[in-house]
Amino acid sequence: MTGSSVVTRPSRLVRAIPPLLVFSAIVGVVYAVSYLVLTPRTRFQLPPPHEVVRVAILDPDNARPLFTALGLSAQVALTGLAIAILIGVTLAVVMSQAGWAELSLFPYVVILQCIPVLALVPLIALWLDYGFNARVTVCVLISLFPIVANTLFGLQSADRGQHDLFTLNGANRWTRLVKLQLPAALPAMFAGLRIAAGLAVIGAVVGDFFFRQGQPGIGILIDVYRARLQGEQMFAAVILASLLGVAVFLAFGALNQRVVGRWHDGGRPETT
Amino acid sequence: MSVIAPRVRITTDSRALSFAGVSKTFPDGTVAIGNVDLDVTAGDFVTVVGPSGCGKSTLLRIASGLTAATTGTVDVPAQRIGYVFQDATLLPWRTVRRNVELLGELHGVKRAEREEAAQQAIDLVGLNGFERHLPKALSGGMRMRVSLARSLSLDPDLFLFDEPFGALDEITRERLNDELLRLFVDRRFAALFITHSVSEAVYLSTRVIVMSGRPGRVVADHVVPFAYPRVPELRFTPEFAALCGTISGALREGHS
């Protein structure tokens, strides 16, 4: 809190200015490096932004495979995320309901987080072909932990007084779960979902590097462009993959705001 | 105006709560309360004062069934028990109205019926107009009123209060004391009230019980002779001050 209690919040437009300035600065640096540091022969290492847009996005022959791959990767990431949410929330609910369930399951959830998922990829490939299922599995494995851990934390966040209130009024396990624990868990659950969403996109891109069969995802394209030294297209693919992650993150942020923003402050100091 | 008048005893023998030789020892060996006898009848407003950690709250937890007594008999003939906690314990995602409706929901009261009961309770604590507010938009005193309304919605015949106004500023506390007394005069439920404040105890109660430090035992039991309805000026009468002095003395003795 600052000394003065009346701080007028700057408008949306004003608040958009600093990040835009940073963006222009970055673009400026890219141009400078591209034209001043690199020679025409090495310019593919950091092509100027307008060339990236012209070659990769504005040329339909190049853009079509790029967006098809992006769509496929998005599908893989979102399917994986949906399955991870289903499994993760279920696991967390089971663990929240009985001490022995938490005791026996939680170590494995932690181990799952500690295993480098990339080390498992060859195994997944052996068991599940090299296509869509394998890629989705990578996304599930990589995004499961933050969902389980945060949901469990959230389910246990209702305070003792609230639990006493439910006990005194004869609430059964189900009522307590639905009317107390799950709503109380929502803010933490969304925090986990946002982390998981970013991880799922990473999973989809990384999975591509290993699974070369079926339609190419954005990860495969990145690798192909790299091999062919097609700098403009490679940068476009990298930026699009990043934007996919950002989009999923923002979508969950907006959903969070809609569902719990009304009653939950999200830890921000109150503005009066 | 004569402030002191013999209390009108309500002639019902409907006991709401009865403790005989109740003690509580926690698993770690601490004796929270030792050998407490206590009867609370409809129309009784019994307040327990005592030093922190003397097991006052344990008394309420035993009365409500949240904790089992180690020895002694606990008899709670009251059908409906209202429990008002130290914190308001509201559900932050529910509006005032939906918070007040919660207990009806948990007890399977039909929708129309529980909405009506909730509205009545909200009106009783003076929160009409705030039905659609969320707890975070309310002050501490208003949250406590919501908590009170929530308990009232079940029309309890035994009310357990665990230092409900302890965290509020003095003015808010005194206003809520007056509103609570208005409800008590109106409904004549049985109340067991825990507090740190001797003057709050004397102002509210028909009886004040003083507990000693751990293990908590009843060391004094005073009938408060002032008639209801009580007015804030009562606090400034010599008789009020004298009784507060006596009880404070007993409290100090029990503490040492």
Chai-1 contact restraints between the chains, C-beta under 6 A:
chainA,res_idxA,chainB,res_idxB,connection_type,confidence,min_distance_angstrom,max_distance_angstrom,comment,restraint_id
A,G161,B,F85,contact,1.0,0.0,6.0,A-B,restraint_1
A,G161,B,D87,contact,1.0,0.0,6.0,A-B,restraint_2
A,G161,B,T89,contact,1.0,0.0,6.0,A-B,restraint_3
A,Q162,B,T89,contact,1.0,0.0,6.0,A-B,restraint_4
A,D164,B,L66,contact,1.0,0.0,6.0,A-B,restraint_5
A,L165,B,T89,contact,1.0,0.0,6.0,A-B,restraint_6
A,L168,B,S64,contact,1.0,0.0,6.0,A-B,restraint_7
A,L168,B,Y83,contact,1.0,0.0,6.0,A-B,restraint_8
A,N169,B,L103,contact,1.0,0.0,6.0,A-B,restraint_9
A,N169,B,L106,contact,1.0,0.0,6.0,A-B,restraint_10
A,A171,B,L106,contact,1.0,0.0,6.0,A-B,restraint_11
A,P183,B,W93,contact,1.0,0.0,6.0,A-B,restraint_12
A,W263,B,P92,contact,1.0,0.0,6.0,A-B,restraint_13
A,W263,B,W93,contact,1.0,0.0,6.0,A-B,restraint_14
A,W263,B,L134,contact,1.0,0.0,6.0,A-B,restraint_15
